[in-house]
């Protein structure tokens, strides 16, 4: 089938891309001409001929084990927002006899063993690096667990750190002014070996004043340390929340190349018909974080097919350099040991859909490998 055949059949552009396959895929734009089939605003990028990303002298990815040259992260996928510390929930089991006690939850050592095996299986599927999100201080045990997981699995683990939403802030920091809060965060970042700042949240439907102060303090930490930032946009679909976040970070002097506005895969088309929020954020130089893909999120159930359309929409607008993927995975009922996709869910459940709809391998590689390394790699500052 040619481009003119597809047009005569009344197919949408994306349907024809799929039928023609990834070889011709995004080369169709020129063939559409001025027919009635909807077109993208400009030619779709193919990634063909794209060179490997370059990094500034002295740039590192700060993992829980060491500061690593970005090149050493390798050619596997980096997931920019996951959770490696969460409560265990066993899958539904066969009915127990009345009076039979439920099995005890795993010990800390057993949970670490379980997650090490999950990470090894994710590495087999192609995952090289995971950013572990935190919404508050880690305990010494949690830090030790992350170190053990990274050492034993061979997967690079980056510790993200920040505070989530108010009124959940600890009393010890809730009353601090911006400078004191920034100093506290810098001390905590050094103690816990943060490699990123996040996930930094804001409330729905309106941001709390304390959250604005937190964002300004995080921005100050970023300017002084170079650490990249990723955010939590409310799952309820809130385009205005995402824009207020980037407004605050931009006004505070954050380098947009190291800012990711997260949970943008929760934006409903009815709230933002053309997903213009995605394009505005990318157009201002930040990353658009599609970090609820690959599994069902109970707080924001949006069909995966619609999330695929979000990515295609961003690609058609020319923003392939500004897309990050992750799953915000935090549910042991979906780990591989329980017949789920585990930390590989982006790769085994979501990315094949992008390929099915014609996204070229070069572009897939850029989104999974190159973009997150560019976002994470920073030159450490002297705080």
N, C-alpha and C positions, 0 to 999 in steps of 0.2 A: 504494500500500500504506500502511495506517495502522499505528500502533504496536500496536493490538490484533491486526491481521492478522499482523504479524510474530511476535507472541507466540504466536498460534495455530499458526503454521507451525513453531514450535520453534526459531526462529532465535536466535542469540546477539545480544546488544545491538549489538556492533560490526558484525556482518553487516547488521543492519537499518539502522544508521547509513549504511553504504556505499550500500545500495540506495535509501535515501530521499534521499541526496545531501546536500551541504553546506548547502543552504538550510534543511532541517529538522534535519539532523545532530544536534547536541548538544542540541536541544530535546526529544529523546525521553524524557528522564529522567522527566518528570512523567507520561508516558503509560504507563510500564511497570506502574504499580500494584504489586500484591503477587503477581504471577504467578511462574512458576517460572524465568523467564529471569534469569540472573545480573545483578545491578545493581552500579553503582559505589556507594561508600560515601556519596556525596553528589552533587548535581547537577554536571554537567560545565560548566566555564566556556566561554563563547562568545567573550569578548573584545569583544562588541558594546557600543558606546558608550564604550569605553575611551579615555581622553584620552592625548595625547602625554606621554611621561615628562618630569618636571621634574628639574632638576639644581641643586645648591647653587651659590651665588654663588662665582665663581672656579674652578669645576670645569673641568678640561680632559681631553682625551684626548691623551696625549703620543706623537706619532708621531716617526719618525726625522727628519722635516723641521721640525716645529714643534709647539708646544702648540696644539691645535685645540679650539675650542668644540665640545662634544659634538653640538650641533645641526648643525654643518658636516659631520659624517660623512655626513649625508644619509639618504635613505630606502632605501638598499641594504643588503645583508646584511653583517654583520660576522662573520668566522670567528675564533674565539678561540684556536685552536691549529692552526697549520700550520707547514710548514718550507720556507723559501725558499732554503736552502743545503743541497744534498745532492749525492752523487756521481751522475754521469751514467751511465745504463745504456741502451744502444740497444735497440730492439725486435728480435725475431728477424728476420733478413734472409734473402734467398734464399741458398742454399748457394754458397759461394765455391769457385773452383777450387783444388785442392791447391797449397799454396805461396803463395797470394795473401794478403798481409798484411791484417789487419783495419784498418779506417779508424781514424785517431787520434782520441782523445776530444776534445771541443771545448775550445778555450782558455777562459780566464776571460771574456774579452770576448764570445766566442760564446755562452757559457752565460748571461751577463747578457742578451744580445739575445734568447735563447730564452725566458727567464723573463719578460722585459718583454712579449713577445708573448703568453705564456700569461696574464699578469695582465690585459692588455688584453681578451683573449677572455673571461676570467672577469668583468671589469667589464661587458662586453656582456651576459652572462647575469644580472647583477644584484648582483655583489659590489662593495662599497664599501670595505671595510677588512679587512685580514688581520693577525693577530698572529703574528709569526714567533717560534717557540719556539727556545730555545737551551739546551744542556745543559752549557755551559762558556763560557769567554771567547771572544769573537769576535776574529778578526784584524782589522787595519786594513783589509785588502782586503775582508773580509766586510762590514764596516760601510759601506765605500764602495759595495759592490755593492747593499746594501739602499737606500741613498740614491738611487742611480741608478735602481733599479727603481721606487721611489716617484715620483721626479721624472718619469720617462719614461712610466710607465703611467697615472698619474692615480689609482691606487689608494692609499688611506691604508695605510701600513705601520707597525705598532707593533712595536718590538723587545722581546720577552720575554727575560728573562735570569735565570739561576740556575745551580746545579750539580745534577746528575742523581742518580746513585746511588753509594754507596760499595761497592766499593773503587776507583771511578773518579775520586775527587777528586784533583786535583793535590797533590803533596806540599807545595807552598807553603801550602795552606790546610787540609790534613788535620789538622794539629796545633793550629790556632788555637782559642782559647776562644770562647765565644758572642759576647762583646762585640767582640773583635778581628775575628771573622768578619763580624759585622754592619757594622763600619766598612769592611772590605774590599769588601763587597757594595755599600755606598752609594757608595764611590769608583768602582767599576766601573759602577754604574748611571748615574752622572753622565757618565762618559767615553763610554759606549756609547749614551746616551739611551734607557735602558729605559723603556718605558711600562707594563710589567707584570713581575711576578716569576714566572718559570716557564720550563720545567716543572720543578717541585720533586718529586723522586721518593722512593719508599720501596721497599725490596726485598721479594721474595717468598721464603718465606712469612712472614718476620718482619722488622721494621724494625731496621736497624743503629743502634747508639748514636750514631754520627757523623751519621746521617740525622736523628735526633731533635734533635741539636744544630743541624744546618742548618735544620730547620724553626723552631726557636726563634729563630735568628738572622734568618731571613727574616721572621718575625713582627715582630721588632724593627725591621727595615728598613721594613716596611709601616706600623708605627705612626709612624715618623719621617718617612716620605715620602708616605704615602697610596697608594702603588702597589698595584694589585690583584694577586691571587695566583691562579695555576692550577697544578694538581698532576698528577702521574703516579701513578696506581694501577696495580699490576702487571697485565699483560694476562692472567695466568693465572686470573682470576676470584677476587677476594679481597675479599669484603665487609668482613671484619674489618680489612683494611689501610685501606680508605676511612674506617671509623669511627675508627681510631686517628689518622689524619691530622686529621680535624676535631676530635677531642678535644684534640690538641696545640695546634692553632691557636686554638681557643676558649679554652683555659686561658691562652694567651699574649696574649689581649686583641685578637685580630684582629677587625675589623669584618666580620661574616658577609656583609654586602651586597657585599663586594669579594673574596670567596673563592669559587673554583670548584674542587670536587673532581672531577678529571678521569677519563677512561677508564671511566666507569660503564656504558658500553655493552658492556663486556667481562664483566659479571656474568652468570653462567649462572643460569637459573631453578632448576636443581637445587641450586645453592648458596644460593639465596635465593628460595624459591618465589613469594612475592608481591612480590619486589623491594622489600622493606621498607627496605633500605639507602637507596634513592633517596628514599623518603618521609621517612626520619629526617633525612637531610642537608638536604633542602629545608625540613623542619619546623623545623630549627634556624636557618634564615635564609640558608644558603649556596646557591650554584648547583650544580645537578647537570649535569656536563659529559658530554654524549654526543658524544665527539670521536673516534670511530672509525667514523663512519657514511658511507655513500656509496660505499665500495669495500671489497674484501676485504683484511683484515689477516691476514698469514700467521701471526702469533703468536697470534691469537685469532679464529679463524674462527667467527663467529656469523651465521646468516642475517639478512639485512636485515629480513625480516618480523618476526623476534623483536625486533629493535631498534625497529621501529615500535611493537610492543606495549609496550615499555618507556616510550616517550613517551606513548602513550595511557594507560598505567597512572598516570603522573605527572599527566596532565591530569585524569583521573577523580578523583584525590585532591585536586585543587584547586591544583596547583603550577605553573600556567602562567607565573607570574612568576619561576620559578626554574630554567628550562630553557635551556641553551645547546647549540648544535650546531656541530660542526666535523668535519674528516675526518682530522686528523693526517697530511696528505698529504706523502709524501716518497719518491716513486717515479717516476722519469722514464719508465718503461715505460708509465705511465698518463696522461701529459700529453696535451693535445689534439693536439700535433704527431705523436704516436704513436697516434692514433685512440682515446684515452681521454677521460675527462671533465675531467681536470685539476683546477684549484682550484675549479671549479664543481660538483664532484661532489655536494656536499650539496644544491645547488639542482636539479640535473638528474636525479639518481639517487634521492635519499632523500626530499626534500620532496614530490614528486608522490605518493609512497606515503601520506604523511600526509593529503594532500588526498583521495586515493582512499578512505581510511577515515573521511572526514567531518570532519577538522579544519578549522574555518572560517578564512577568509582573515585575519580580525582576529587570531586566535590565532597563525597562521603568521607574520604581521607582527611580533607581539610577540616571538616566539621568535627571529626572525632579525634584527630591527632594534632593537627597544626594549631587550630584556634585555641584550644585550652592551654597548650604550652605557651603561646604568646601571652595569654591572659595571666597565667601563673608566674612566668619568668619575670623577676624584678631584680633591680640592683639594690641590695640592702642599704638602708640609710643608717646614719649614726644618730640614733634616737637620744 
